[in-house]
Amino acid sequence: MIKHEEADNQGTFYFDRDGERLAKMTYSRTTPTLVIIDHTEVSDVLKGQGMGRQLLDALATWARETGTKAMATCPYALAQFRKDESIRDIFAG
């Protein structure tokens, strides 16, 4: 299950197993309605299992529920926004 935390304008969507964080997507909040996704990291034990996309999908669901838009400096997230129209509704370009 993907979890989410945010404090001091920094947020993380993450997956952990047995107390070990195995995947994360981090962002910085620039305004009350805009975040910038800056990093995605997935442990080797989860590589190739779609975990990066699960993190982005969780962020997209959250963004829609909260009226938040996202930009990306993270190469992974930026590539996903460019190739998948289903999440472009939250993309602020």
C-alpha positions in Angstrom: 0.0 0.0 0.0 1.3 3.4 -1.0 1.5 5.9 1.9 1.8 9.7 1.9 3.3 12.2 4.2 3.8 16.0 4.0 5.5 18.4 6.4 7.1 21.8 5.9 6.2 22.0 2.2 8.0 18.7 1.5 6.0 15.5 0.7 6.6 11.9 -0.1 4.6 9.1 -1.5 6.2 5.8 -0.4 6.0 2.1 -0.1 7.6 0.3 2.8 7.8 -3.4 3.8 8.7 -4.5 7.3 9.7 -1.0 8.3 12.1 -0.5 5.3 11.2 2.2 2.7 11.6 0.5 -0.6 10.2 3.1 -3.0 9.5 6.8 -2.8 8.4 9.8 -4.9 9.2 13.2 -3.4 7.8 16.6 -4.1 8.1 20.2 -2.9 5.0 22.4 -2.5 5.4 25.8 -4.1 1.9 27.1 -3.6 -1.2 25.8 -1.8 -2.2 24.2 -5.2 1.1 23.3 -6.9 3.8 20.8 -6.2 7.0 19.9 -8.1 7.9 16.2 -8.2 11.6 16.2 -7.8 12.7 12.5 -7.3 11.6 9.0 -7.7 13.5 6.1 -6.3 12.8 2.4 -6.3 14.8 -0.3 -4.5 16.4 -3.0 -6.7 14.2 -5.6 -5.1 11.1 -3.9 -6.7 12.6 -2.8 -10.0 10.5 -3.8 -13.0 7.3 -4.3 -11.0 5.7 -1.0 -11.8 6.3 0.6 -8.4 7.3 4.0 -9.9 4.1 4.2 -11.7 2.1 3.1 -8.6 3.7 6.0 -6.8 2.8 8.4 -9.6 -0.8 7.1 -9.8 -1.2 7.6 -6.0 0.1 11.2 -6.3 -2.3 11.8 -9.3 -5.3 10.5 -7.3 -4.3 12.7 -4.3 -3.8 15.7 -6.6 -7.3 15.3 -8.1 -8.9 14.9 -4.6 -7.1 18.0 -3.3 -7.3 20.3 -6.4 -3.5 20.2 -6.7 -1.5 20.5 -9.9 2.0 19.0 -10.4 5.1 19.9 -12.3 8.1 17.7 -12.5 11.9 18.0 -12.5 12.2 14.2 -11.9 13.0 12.6 -15.3 10.8 9.6 -14.6 7.7 11.6 -13.7 8.3 14.1 -16.5 8.5 11.2 -19.1 5.3 9.7 -17.7 3.4 13.0 -18.0 4.6 13.4 -21.6 3.6 9.9 -22.7 0.3 9.2 -20.7 -2.7 11.4 -21.4 -4.6 9.8 -18.5 -2.5 11.8 -15.9 -2.1 15.1 -17.8 -5.1 16.6 -16.1 -2.9 17.2 -13.1 0.1 18.3 -15.0 0.9 22.0 -14.8 3.6 21.8 -17.5 
